Each structure stands twice: as structure tokens, then as C-alpha cells.
Amino acid sequence: MEVKILDQNNEKIAAIAGRVDTVTSSDLENAVSQVWNEPSVTLVFDCAQMEYISSSGLRVVLKAHKQVTAAGGKFILRNLNSDVRSVIDLTGFSRILTIE
């Protein structure tokens, strides 16, 4: 898994490529924890190149959402492929997260 943090159009974008699983979820958390407490930040997880997400990856997604919204910001999942979208839907996360 690879994560690149980009600053575009007043958004912090975490471009995620590869598998987010038990082995790599801590790398994702470390990468995004640098920005998720910024006041009023818009943090976007760009999942266009994400191949898979496990329960440990979902934990990071939920934690990022909680941290960003607690700091008065906005959290967005963007460009989900059908497999990742299915996992998000099955867990009920699609009811609480902003998905574009």
C-alpha cells in the first residue's frame, strides 16, 4: 500500500493505492494522523487505486472520520471501486460517511 498526501483546492487528499489490511492499516493511520486534527480541514480519502480494505482499514476510516469531524472539518471517501464500495455498504458506513 502507498499513501500520498496532496494539498489541492483547499482539501488534504490521501491518495491510497493497493491493499489496506492488517499489515498496512497502521501506515495509513500514521500518514493521515498528521492532518486529521487540523481545524476545519477537509480530508479526502481518494480510493481510485485502492484494491481492498479489511476491517482494520475500516477502523482507520472510522477514526479519521471521527477525528476530522471533531475538529470541525469534513471527511470524504472518493472514487470507490465496486468491491470497496460493497464493503462500505455492508458495514453500514455508507450511512454515516460522505461518499463521492
C-alpha positions as CSV (number, residue, x, y, z in Angstrom):
1,M,0.0,0.0,0.0
2,E,1.1,3.5,-0.8
3,V,-0.3,6.8,0.5
4,K,0.4,10.2,-0.9
5,I,-0.9,13.3,0.9
6,L,-1.7,16.1,-1.6
7,D,-3.0,19.6,-0.9
8,Q,-5.5,20.5,-3.7
9,N,-8.3,23.0,-3.8
10,N,-8.4,23.5,0.0
11,E,-8.5,19.8,0.5
12,K,-6.0,17.4,2.0
13,I,-6.2,14.4,-0.2
14,A,-4.8,11.0,0.9
15,A,-4.4,9.1,-2.4
16,I,-4.4,5.5,-1.4
17,A,-3.0,2.7,-3.7
18,G,-3.0,-1.0,-3.0
19,R,-4.4,-3.1,-0.2
20,V,-5.4,-1.6,3.2
21,D,-5.3,-4.6,5.5
22,T,-3.9,-5.6,8.9
23,V,-0.3,-5.1,7.8
24,T,-0.8,-1.7,6.1
25,S,-3.5,0.0,8.0
26,S,-1.1,1.4,10.6
27,D,0.8,3.0,7.7
28,L,-2.4,4.7,6.5
29,E,-3.2,5.9,10.0
30,N,0.3,7.3,10.5
31,A,0.1,9.2,7.2
32,V,-3.3,10.8,7.8
33,S,-2.9,11.5,11.5
34,Q,-0.7,14.4,10.5
35,V,-3.6,16.2,9.0
36,W,-6.8,14.9,10.7
37,N,-6.6,17.3,13.7
38,E,-6.2,20.4,11.6
39,P,-9.1,22.8,12.4
40,S,-11.8,22.8,9.7
41,V,-9.8,20.5,7.4
42,T,-11.4,18.7,4.5
43,L,-9.7,15.3,4.4
44,V,-10.4,13.2,1.3
45,F,-9.5,9.5,1.0
46,D,-9.1,9.1,-2.8
47,C,-9.6,5.4,-3.2
48,A,-9.3,5.2,-7.0
49,Q,-6.3,2.9,-6.7
50,M,-7.3,1.1,-3.5
51,E,-7.7,-2.6,-4.3
52,Y,-9.0,-3.9,-1.0
53,I,-10.0,-2.8,2.5
54,S,-10.1,-5.1,5.6
55,S,-11.7,-4.5,9.0
56,S,-8.5,-2.9,10.3
57,G,-8.6,-0.5,7.3
58,L,-12.2,0.3,8.1
59,R,-11.2,1.1,11.6
60,V,-8.8,3.8,10.3
61,V,-11.5,5.2,8.0
62,L,-13.9,5.5,11.0
63,K,-11.2,7.0,13.2
64,A,-10.3,9.6,10.5
65,H,-14.0,10.5,10.2
66,K,-14.3,11.0,14.0
67,Q,-11.1,13.0,14.3
68,V,-11.9,15.3,11.4
69,T,-15.5,16.0,12.4
70,A,-14.5,16.6,16.0
71,A,-12.1,19.2,14.8
72,G,-14.9,20.9,12.8
73,G,-13.8,19.5,9.4
74,K,-15.2,17.3,6.7
75,F,-14.3,13.8,5.8
76,I,-14.9,12.4,2.3
77,L,-14.4,9.0,0.6
78,R,-13.9,9.4,-3.1
79,N,-13.6,7.2,-6.2
80,L,-14.5,3.8,-4.6
81,N,-14.4,0.8,-6.8
82,S,-17.3,-1.7,-6.6
83,D,-15.5,-4.1,-4.3
84,V,-14.5,-1.4,-1.7
85,R,-18.0,0.2,-2.1
86,S,-19.6,-3.1,-1.3
87,V,-17.6,-3.4,2.0
88,I,-18.5,0.1,2.9
89,D,-22.2,-0.6,2.2
90,L,-22.3,-3.9,4.0
91,T,-20.8,-2.4,7.2
92,G,-23.3,0.4,7.2
93,F,-20.5,3.0,6.9
94,S,-22.2,4.5,3.8
95,R,-24.9,5.8,6.1
96,I,-22.5,7.9,8.2
97,L,-19.8,8.8,5.7
98,T,-19.8,11.3,2.8
99,I,-19.1,9.3,-0.4
100,E,-18.4,10.9,-3.8
